[in-house]
Amino acid sequence: MKKFSVRLRAFTQYKDLLIQLVEKDIKLKYRRSFLGYLWSVLNPLMIMVIMVAVFQHMFRYTIENYPAYVISGQVCFNFLSESTNQAIWSITGNAALLKKTYVPKYIFTFAKVTSGCVNLLFSLGALLIVFIVCRVQLSVYMLLLPLVLIQLYVFCLGIGMFLAAINVFFRDIQYIYGAFLTAWMYMTPLFYPIEQLPDNVQWIVKHLNPLYFYVGQFRDIMIYQRLPGNTIMLAGIAAAMIAMIVGTMVFLKVKDNFILYI
């Protein structure tokens, strides 16, 4: 408990650095971009249009408001993919700074995942546009959206901490994780109904796929206008806590050896 309080105080001392790092990441992403921050809205919209054009005839009879269904899953997956891929390089990419001065190493991973979260908030503008076009009614349940996003943020932060630590010692992790993400995308019902899967695969997705927990809650709140079930909500919270605990433990265990490999 004492160590936790010490680390918490250290984190608060560097909150200004965290804010500056997040601002730098966002500015760099849109530097020399003609449309700037509008790309956070346009990019998910364009991907959604392509996916709807390809898959709508396949699933149009089983999924109501298919464009809204697609973009709601896509927004969650894009945040997971972007934030964790950026987190992989959060330590090795700041090697020069870490060698010159003392800065809590985890602050760089926090910054990458947090900047991804900011981009997620921008992309909610695309979600709103699709909801308006598809005439998805607004409901009071949408006020619960932050609860889902917090779970997803903590989960991505835990995954990011683990990947950042491992990547210092095994640089091939980026390629392995890229292939894993592709498989993860197709194993999550982002653009197809879960009922299309065999029963045994459905069980695996519903019980062992953390991304499904967050996409399912997201759609319950935003599209189906209902409270998520207790099972899927508790599963999402548990997955986030496990990822955060494991990622933090691995990161803290090996962080003192970073300087020898970066």
Phi, psi and omega in degrees: 000322180294318178297321180297316180295324178295315180293325178295318178295321178296322179295317180294329178294333183253020181295326178294322176295319178301315180298317179296320179294320178295315178299320180296317180298317182292318179295320179295324182296323185254011179296137180060021176264127184296318182268350175057231186293345178297338179296333178294336176268316185289323184299307177296330178295315181294318179296320180297317180300317179297314182294322178295318180298326182278318191253352188296324181289337180283323187240008188295336182274347183249344183237117176280145182053056186303317178302319179293323178298316182293310187290331178293321175287322182295321180299317179294315182293320180299321178294314178302312183295311183294312186293318182286324177295322176290324182294331181306321185261012186293332180268305182296329180285345179244029183301317183300317180290320181294332180281339186265329186213161178274122173220136176305123188296327183292344183296329180288323177291319175303317183296318181296315181291323180292321177295325174296325178293322177297317177296326175299317179297322176298318184291344175296340174297321176295319178300317180297318179300314180296321179296321179294315181296319181277358178060041174283124184288142175280146181219165180294337180295337180296340177293345179274359182305318179305329180296323178287317182294326177295316177301313182295320179298313180296319178299312180296325179295318178296315177297319180296319178298318180295312182295320180298319181291315183293325183294335178299324185260332182230095185290344179288353183300331180298320181286320178297315182292325178299316177293321179297319179298319179299314178296321180298320180299314183285339177273002178246133181288073179277320184233010177221155177284143182297337180294343179288344182275153173300155185302319182291325177289322176303317180299317180298313182296316184290334185250337187236004180252100183301324181298326178299325180299318184280321177296319179297315178296318180302312182291323177303314184285314190273324186256310186272354173054057179208163176287138174298150178296154181300322183296310183291328179290314178295324178295320178296317179295317181296317180298319179296316181292318179296315179299318181293318181293312181295314180299317180293318180297316179296316182299311183292330181291326186251358187299329181290344179265358182303316186300338181278345187239344182274000000 
